[in-house]
Amino acid sequence: MSPAPPPSSGKRSEAGVASATPAAASTSEAAVAQAPHRPLALVTGATSGVGLAVCLDLARDHDLILIARSAENLDALATALTAEAGARVRSVPLDLTDDNAVSAAVARLDLDGLDVIVHSAGVESAGALEDLPPEQWRRVLDLNVVAPAHLTRLLLAPLRRAQGLVVLINSGGGMRVWPGQTVYCASKHALRAFADGLREEERGRVRVTTIYPGRVDTPMQRRLHGKNASMVEGAADGGAGRPYRAADHMTAESVAASVRLAVDMPLDAVVEDLSVRPGQML
């Protein structure tokens, strides 16, 4: 990855992480205490794919709150980020579709300010409409739409105090629809509507960025391809029937670079919608 850029000229809050996980705290506390203030970022889906790449990038100059399901994976990541980047890290194992658990977790965080939240958690779903039962629709919409809306609502006060940024990792599926991908694309279209509404309601207080990545080499994309190659994003432009090739996709680090662009914008500007596609140059 490229060297860390100079600090953003945008205003940042003075909010920090109240306490680290036991794993992260095992690193020299004295070194962490002497570190200069860092802005605070919260990332969902932190231990895999794009979310992991975003955490690795932001840890260079942010303290972090990591959210994912696995406490073991979170603690391992927190330890690595503290040791390698000097970040103060708090990990929160959480099922984002459990509304009461999310509310309780946010209350325990007790944040004065939050500079960045990156919604990267999500679930894929492939299947013909005639085969989709109601519970599959609810499962996908719950995690891909309701969960980020609920978490953002709970964190609006600290985001406002920090003049913070909300980043939503959407998909090319939020801009068009492919056969066999209707439920997934419907969730991403709804996520786009949520972001647009939030942006207008919070304009002047909180900035909102939606990233629309194309094909990304992640575990999710590999699962989709394995279910039905003719249904995955890219089938319309020649991907149908081909074996999976990482070279046909962007890396998760490339998507993290687009998040970094939004994060580093000064307060007089905002990246509102950014579509990032495979360059087909390699």
DRENTI-164721 format. One line per field, with one value per residue: x, y, z of N, C-alpha, C in turn; residue in three letters; residue number from 1. Coordinates in steps of 0.05 Angstrom, whole numbers, m for minus. Layout:
BEGIN
n_px <- [X	...] .
n_py <- [Y	...] .
n_pz <- [Z	...] .
ca_px <- [X	...] .
ca_py <- [Y	...] .
ca_pz <- [Z	...] .
c_px <- [X	...] .
c_py <- [Y	...] .
c_pz <- [Z	...] .
resn <- [Ala	...] .
resi <- [NUM	...] .
***
This chain:
BEGIN
n_px <- [17	7	48	28	m18	m11	m41	m112	m141	m190	m235	m231	m260	m249	m258	m242	m224	m255	m237	m193	m197	m182	m143	m121	m101	m57	m12	41	20	40	64	19	m8	24	18	m2	m65	m116	m167	m231	m257	m310	m322	m361	m370	m317	m276	m268	m259	m277	m287	m246	m201	m210	m204	m149	m126	m146	m126	m76	m78	m122	m160	m198	m263	m285	m332	m360	m383	m352	m318	m267	m240	m243	m212	m162	m152	m153	m109	m67	m73	m62	m10	18	3	m4	m54	m109	m156	m221	m260	m323	m361	m417	m485	m512	m565	m595	m633	m639	m591	m555	m570	m557	m502	m483	m497	m462	m414	m414	m401	m370	m359	m356	m318	m318	m359	m362	m401	m396	m412	m451	m496	m498	m543	m570	m615	m672	m732	m779	m764	m753	m765	m806	m776	m723	m720	m729	m684	m641	m654	m656	m603	m574	m599	m636	m603	m556	m584	m608	m563	m536	m574	m573	m522	m522	m519	m464	m438	m456	m434	m381	m378	m382	m370	m408	m400	m423	m417	m437	m458	m448	m497	m531	m543	m561	m595	m587	m606	m629	m608	m642	m663	m617	m600	m645	m640	m594	m609	m646	m612	m583	m624	m633	m583	m585	m629	m612	m568	m591	m624	m586	m551	m499	m489	m474	m434	m445	m427	m432	m405	m398	m377	m353	m341	m308	m253	m269	m289	m346	m358	m335	m367	m416	m404	m393	m444	m475	m450	m472	m504	m477	m452	m428	m438	m468	m431	m399	m381	m407	m408	m352	m293	m277	m235	m188	m161	m198	m225	m229	m184	m197	m169	m167	m219	m218	m184	m217	m252	m216	m206	m255	m255	m211	m225	m230	m270	m299	m318	m348	m349	m400	m426	m394	m372	m336	m299	m273	m210	m190	m138	m98] .
n_py <- [m24	47	100	131	186	258	288	299	361	372	387	352	312	310	261	198	129	96	50	m5	m70	m129	m158	m120	m85	m109	m92	m44	0	48	68	75	114	158	170	215	251	217	216	183	123	79	14	m32	m102	m116	m155	m181	m183	m122	m91	m107	m90	m35	m24	m37	3	52	48	69	123	131	118	60	29	m34	m75	m138	m207	m248	m255	m276	m268	m213	m197	m216	m184	m133	m135	m139	m90	m53	m66	m60	m11	25	40	56	9	m15	m72	m99	m151	m170	m181	m150	m150	m156	m116	m97	m113	m83	m31	m32	m41	7	43	26	41	96	146	209	236	219	208	181	133	70	31	m33	m84	m138	m181	m231	m255	m300	m321	m343	m304	m333	m371	m349	m346	m310	m304	m303	m255	m220	m231	m213	m159	m141	m143	m114	m65	m47	m54	m19	29	31	30	77	116	112	132	184	231	233	234	282	319	314	332	291	235	191	131	89	25	6	m24	m44	m66	m31	4	m19	m79	m150	m212	m262	m237	m205	m197	m183	m138	m106	m95	m64	m20	1	15	54	93	103	127	173	200	208	241	288	303	311	348	395	382	328	290	249	192	149	90	55	m3	m43	m109	m143	m176	m215	m256	m258	m247	m291	m332	m319	m327	m381	m401	m390	m377	m349	m313	m275	m209	m177	m216	m197	m171	m208	m245	m292	m361	m365	m389	m371	m315	m280	m237	m213	m178	m122	m107	m113	m74	m33	m13	5	47	83	95	120	167	195	201	234	283	354	395	431	405	346	278	251	209	153	114	56	17	m46	m38	m66	m68	m101] .
n_pz <- [0	m10	19	80	74	84	144	141	120	139	194	255	307	378	399	428	436	488	515	501	470	508	479	444	482	501	476	482	529	544	497	465	495	489	437	384	380	345	294	300	276	257	235	201	187	193	191	143	71	37	83	118	89	90	145	153	122	145	197	196	209	242	301	319	318	315	283	278	270	295	354	363	314	311	356	342	297	321	355	317	289	328	342	294	271	312	328	370	389	391	397	376	381	346	325	274	259	304	337	390	414	384	399	453	450	426	466	506	483	487	460	451	405	335	279	230	199	170	132	118	124	98	60	10	m41	m85	m136	m173	m180	m174	m139	m90	m24	26	74	56	29	72	105	74	65	117	138	99	92	135	181	173	172	222	257	241	255	311	320	304	336	359	310	288	325	314	263	224	178	138	107	58	34	m24	m84	m153	m161	m138	m176	m222	m247	m246	m277	m233	m189	m162	m109	m80	m109	m102	m47	m48	m80	m44	m2	m27	m32	22	36	3	24	77	68	49	92	132	112	117	169	174	132	74	39	m16	m40	m100	m116	m170	m194	m143	m115	m68	m12	m14	m68	m92	m71	m94	m148	m148	m137	m182	m242	m284	m260	m231	m219	m276	m313	m355	m386	m409	m371	m361	m348	m347	m314	m246	m239	m205	m228	m260	m229	m183	m129	m58	m32	m70	m68	m15	m22	m48	m7	27	m4	3	59	67	45	52	97	66	22	m7	m25	m57	m88	m114	m165	m176	m218	m245	m275	m319	m338	m326] .
ca_px <- [0	23	54	6	m19	m11	m67	m132	m145	m216	m237	m237	m268	m230	m267	m224	m236	m254	m220	m188	m202	m159	m122	m107	m89	m32	10	51	1	55	68	m7	m15	41	12	m18	m94	m126	m196	m243	m273	m324	m325	m376	m359	m289	m257	m267	m265	m273	m285	m219	m182	m214	m192	m120	m119	m153	m110	m51	m81	m146	m167	m219	m282	m289	m356	m364	m396	m333	m301	m240	m228	m240	m190	m137	m148	m147	m81	m50	m74	m49	19	30	m3	m6	m82	m125	m177	m242	m275	m350	m374	m445	m503	m524	m594	m607	m637	m634	m562	m541	m575	m541	m473	m478	m499	m437	m392	m415	m383	m375	m358	m349	m310	m325	m371	m361	m419	m386	m425	m473	m499	m505	m565	m575	m637	m694	m753	m799	m754	m746	m786	m806	m754	m698	m722	m726	m657	m623	m661	m650	m574	m563	m613	m646	m581	m541	m602	m611	m538	m531	m592	m563	m497	m524	m510	m435	m430	m461	m415	m355	m381	m371	m375	m420	m393	m438	m407	m460	m450	m460	m524	m548	m548	m575	m604	m581	m623	m621	m596	m662	m665	m592	m600	m666	m629	m574	m624	m657	m589	m578	m645	m627	m561	m593	m646	m595	m551	m607	m633	m564	m533	m489	m482	m460	m429	m453	m415	m438	m386	m410	m356	m359	m332	m286	m244	m275	m304	m374	m359	m329	m391	m436	m395	m396	m473	m484	m433	m488	m520	m461	m447	m408	m448	m479	m410	m381	m371	m423	m395	m324	m283	m270	m208	m184	m152	m221	m237	m213	m178	m210	m152	m175	m243	m210	m172	m239	m261	m196	m211	m277	m247	m191	m235	m233	m298	m313	m326	m356	m353	m427	m430	m370	m373	m309	m302	m248	m197	m184	m112	m77] .
ca_py <- [0	71	112	146	213	277	290	314	389	374	388	327	315	302	236	176	104	96	28	m24	m98	m141	m165	m96	m72	m123	m76	m24	22	74	78	85	138	180	175	239	245	208	214	157	111	54	m1	m57	m122	m108	m177	m195	m168	m93	m80	m111	m72	m8	m23	m37	29	73	45	85	149	132	98	45	11	m55	m91	m162	m227	m265	m243	m285	m254	m184	m193	m220	m160	m111	m139	m133	m62	m38	m71	m52	17	42	49	46	m6	m28	m91	m103	m173	m162	m188	m125	m152	m157	m88	m92	m116	m60	m7	m35	m37	35	56	20	56	122	163	238	243	198	222	165	106	56	8	m52	m110	m143	m209	m236	m273	m305	m339	m333	m293	m353	m389	m334	m345	m285	m303	m295	m226	m206	m235	m195	m130	m134	m136	m95	m39	m40	m53	6	52	32	38	105	132	112	146	210	252	236	242	311	334	313	338	266	224	165	118	64	9	m5	m43	m39	m74	m9	22	m34	m105	m173	m235	m279	m221	m185	m191	m169	m111	m90	m85	m43	3	13	27	80	112	112	146	198	214	217	263	313	310	319	366	417	372	303	285	221	182	121	78	34	m19	m65	m135	m142	m203	m219	m282	m256	m250	m319	m348	m314	m340	m409	m409	m391	m358	m333	m294	m256	m183	m180	m235	m183	m161	m230	m261	m316	m386	m365	m396	m347	m306	m256	m216	m199	m163	m104	m117	m98	m50	m11	m1	20	72	102	105	140	192	208	208	256	308	375	400	447	388	319	258	241	183	146	88	46	m7	m58	m23	m84	m60	m120] .
ca_pz <- [0	m12	45	92	65	107	156	126	129	151	223	267	335	399	411	426	444	517	524	480	477	522	461	435	504	508	464	501	535	545	470	456	509	479	409	379	376	319	291	307	255	263	211	204	169	195	190	117	46	36	110	128	75	100	171	150	112	164	221	194	221	257	320	306	330	295	288	262	287	309	374	359	291	319	375	327	281	339	364	294	282	349	341	269	264	335	331	393	377	408	380	386	368	345	304	267	255	331	343	419	419	372	416	478	444	422	492	521	471	500	444	450	376	316	255	206	201	144	131	98	128	79	53	m17	m46	m113	m141	m190	m164	m168	m119	m67	m3	41	94	43	25	98	114	59	70	145	142	79	93	162	200	172	179	251	270	235	271	338	322	292	355	358	283	285	341	301	234	214	151	136	82	54	13	m39	m104	m179	m159	m129	m199	m242	m237	m262	m272	m211	m168	m157	m81	m72	m121	m88	m22	m53	m88	m20	12	m41	m24	50	35	m9	43	100	59	47	119	149	98	134	195	170	103	67	14	m25	m59	m116	m129	m188	m184	m124	m107	m40	m7	m23	m97	m98	m65	m115	m173	m144	m138	m210	m256	m302	m245	m217	m232	m297	m333	m379	m403	m418	m349	m357	m355	m344	m287	m230	m241	m189	m245	m272	m207	m167	m102	m36	m26	m88	m57	8	m32	m54	19	36	m18	16	86	67	35	72	104	46	0	0	m46	m51	m101	m128	m178	m180	m233	m253	m296	m342	m348	m317] .
c_px <- [18	28	30	6	m17	m39	m86	m134	m172	m215	m244	m244	m246	m239	m247	m239	m233	m236	m216	m196	m178	m136	m106	m91	m62	m8	17	32	15	58	42	m14	0	34	m5	m47	m99	m156	m205	m261	m285	m329	m340	m365	m328	m269	m254	m271	m259	m271	m258	m199	m185	m201	m162	m111	m123	m136	m84	m54	m107	m146	m193	m238	m290	m314	m357	m377	m376	m315	m272	m226	m224	m216	m163	m131	m140	m118	m62	m50	m60	m19	32	26	m5	m34	m93	m150	m196	m258	m302	m362	m404	m460	m518	m554	m609	m610	m630	m604	m547	m546	m559	m512	m466	m479	m473	m413	m390	m397	m390	m376	m349	m343	m319	m339	m372	m379	m410	m399	m448	m474	m508	m529	m569	m598	m658	m717	m774	m790	m748	m768	m785	m783	m728	m698	m716	m697	m638	m629	m654	m621	m565	m576	m620	m623	m565	m558	m605	m586	m531	m549	m582	m538	m498	m513	m479	m424	m434	m441	m388	m355	m371	m380	m387	m413	m408	m426	m430	m450	m459	m489	m543	m554	m561	m582	m596	m600	m612	m609	m616	m663	m641	m593	m622	m656	m609	m587	m636	m636	m582	m598	m641	m605	m569	m611	m630	m579	m567	m617	m611	m544	m525	m482	m466	m457	m435	m441	m424	m417	m400	m388	m368	m349	m307	m278	m246	m288	m333	m376	m353	m353	m412	m429	m399	m425	m483	m469	m449	m504	m503	m457	m424	m418	m456	m456	m389	m371	m385	m407	m366	m316	m275	m241	m205	m176	m175	m235	m218	m205	m194	m195	m159	m200	m236	m197	m194	m251	m242	m200	m233	m269	m228	m200	m238	m263	m313	m322	m333	m358	m380	m432	m405	m372	m344	m311	m274	m236	m191	m158	m91	m80] .
c_py <- [25	83	128	175	232	279	307	342	393	374	360	331	306	276	214	150	101	73	9	m52	m108	m148	m141	m83	m85	m109	m55	m2	48	86	89	111	162	187	200	231	237	211	186	148	84	40	m27	m76	m121	m130	m191	m176	m138	m82	m83	m93	m43	m4	m21	m9	51	72	61	112	153	112	85	31	m9	m71	m114	m183	m242	m250	m251	m271	m224	m180	m197	m195	m136	m112	m131	m103	m45	m41	m59	m22	36	52	39	34	m17	m46	m97	m126	m169	m173	m162	m126	m155	m128	m81	m93	m92	m35	m9	m31	m8	50	51	35	84	143	192	247	219	211	207	140	94	31	m11	m79	m114	m173	m211	m254	m276	m325	m327	m324	m314	m372	m375	m333	m318	m282	m296	m265	m211	m208	m215	m166	m122	m126	m114	m68	m30	m36	m27	30	54	41	67	123	134	128	174	232	255	243	272	328	335	323	315	259	197	154	92	50	m4	m25	m33	m47	m53	11	8	m61	m126	m196	m253	m264	m201	m177	m175	m140	m93	m79	m62	m18	17	26	54	101	122	132	173	214	224	241	289	322	321	338	390	407	346	299	255	214	154	113	55	18	m38	m91	m133	m170	m206	m246	m281	m260	m278	m337	m344	m328	m370	m418	m410	m369	m340	m311	m272	m231	m187	m200	m221	m174	m183	m248	m288	m341	m387	m376	m370	m341	m280	m232	m201	m180	m142	m118	m101	m73	m27	2	15	46	93	112	126	167	208	218	232	282	329	381	417	431	360	302	246	213	177	117	80	19	m20	m44	m39	m76	m80	m146] .
c_pz <- [0	16	54	82	89	118	140	137	141	181	233	296	353	412	407	434	474	528	502	489	493	503	452	457	512	496	484	505	536	517	459	469	499	450	406	375	348	318	295	284	265	237	217	182	169	189	163	94	48	64	122	115	84	127	169	140	133	189	220	208	236	280	310	326	309	303	268	281	305	328	370	336	297	336	360	310	299	348	341	288	303	347	317	262	288	340	357	382	397	390	393	370	369	321	297	262	282	341	371	425	407	389	441	473	440	449	508	509	482	486	446	421	360	289	230	214	173	146	109	101	108	73	24	m19	m75	m116	m158	m172	m156	m146	m92	m46	12	61	82	37	51	108	100	65	98	149	123	80	121	181	197	178	209	265	265	252	300	342	311	311	355	331	279	301	328	272	217	186	153	108	80	30	m1	m59	m131	m179	m148	m152	m222	m230	m257	m257	m250	m187	m157	m127	m71	m83	m109	m62	m27	m64	m63	m3	m1	m34	4	50	24	10	67	92	59	75	137	136	116	162	193	140	98	40	9	m45	m73	m130	m149	m176	m167	m116	m77	m36	m17	m53	m106	m93	m86	m141	m171	m145	m166	m225	m274	m288	m232	m233	m252	m318	m358	m397	m408	m396	m347	m366	m352	m316	m272	m233	m225	m206	m259	m253	m196	m141	m81	m29	m45	m79	m32	0	m38	m28	30	22	m4	44	86	55	57	75	83	22	9	m26	m40	m63	m118	m139	m185	m194	m238	m277	m322	m355	m342	m333] .
resn <- [Met	Ser	Pro	Ala	Pro	Pro	Pro	Ser	Ser	Gly	Lys	Arg	Ser	Glu	Ala	Gly	Val	Ala	Ser	Ala	Thr	Pro	Ala	Ala	Ala	Ser	Thr	Ser	Glu	Ala	Ala	Val	Ala	Gln	Ala	Pro	His	Arg	Pro	Leu	Ala	Leu	Val	Thr	Gly	Ala	Thr	Ser	Gly	Val	Gly	Leu	Ala	Val	Cys	Leu	Asp	Leu	Ala	Arg	Asp	His	Asp	Leu	Ile	Leu	Ile	Ala	Arg	Ser	Ala	Glu	Asn	Leu	Asp	Ala	Leu	Ala	Thr	Ala	Leu	Thr	Ala	Glu	Ala	Gly	Ala	Arg	Val	Arg	Ser	Val	Pro	Leu	Asp	Leu	Thr	Asp	Asp	Asn	Ala	Val	Ser	Ala	Ala	Val	Ala	Arg	Leu	Asp	Leu	Asp	Gly	Leu	Asp	Val	Ile	Val	His	Ser	Ala	Gly	Val	Glu	Ser	Ala	Gly	Ala	Leu	Glu	Asp	Leu	Pro	Pro	Glu	Gln	Trp	Arg	Arg	Val	Leu	Asp	Leu	Asn	Val	Val	Ala	Pro	Ala	His	Leu	Thr	Arg	Leu	Leu	Leu	Ala	Pro	Leu	Arg	Arg	Ala	Gln	Gly	Leu	Val	Val	Leu	Ile	Asn	Ser	Gly	Gly	Gly	Met	Arg	Val	Trp	Pro	Gly	Gln	Thr	Val	Tyr	Cys	Ala	Ser	Lys	His	Ala	Leu	Arg	Ala	Phe	Ala	Asp	Gly	Leu	Arg	Glu	Glu	Glu	Arg	Gly	Arg	Val	Arg	Val	Thr	Thr	Ile	Tyr	Pro	Gly	Arg	Val	Asp	Thr	Pro	Met	Gln	Arg	Arg	Leu	His	Gly	Lys	Asn	Ala	Ser	Met	Val	Glu	Gly	Ala	Ala	Asp	Gly	Gly	Ala	Gly	Arg	Pro	Tyr	Arg	Ala	Ala	Asp	His	Met	Thr	Ala	Glu	Ser	Val	Ala	Ala	Ser	Val	Arg	Leu	Ala	Val	Asp	Met	Pro	Leu	Asp	Ala	Val	Val	Glu	Asp	Leu	Ser	Val	Arg	Pro	Gly	Gln	Met	Leu] .
resi <- [1	2	3	4	5	6	7	8	9	10	11	12	13	14	15	16	17	18	19	20	21	22	23	24	25	26	27	28	29	30	31	32	33	34	35	36	37	38	39	40	41	42	43	44	45	46	47	48	49	50	51	52	53	54	55	56	57	58	59	60	61	62	63	64	65	66	67	68	69	70	71	72	73	74	75	76	77	78	79	80	81	82	83	84	85	86	87	88	89	90	91	92	93	94	95	96	97	98	99	100	101	102	103	104	105	106	107	108	109	110	111	112	113	114	115	116	117	118	119	120	121	122	123	124	125	126	127	128	129	130	131	132	133	134	135	136	137	138	139	140	141	142	143	144	145	146	147	148	149	150	151	152	153	154	155	156	157	158	159	160	161	162	163	164	165	166	167	168	169	170	171	172	173	174	175	176	177	178	179	180	181	182	183	184	185	186	187	188	189	190	191	192	193	194	195	196	197	198	199	200	201	202	203	204	205	206	207	208	209	210	211	212	213	214	215	216	217	218	219	220	221	222	223	224	225	226	227	228	229	230	231	232	233	234	235	236	237	238	239	240	241	242	243	244	245	246	247	248	249	250	251	252	253	254	255	256	257	258	259	260	261	262	263	264	265	266	267	268	269	270	271	272	273	274	275	276	277	278	279	280	281	282] .
***
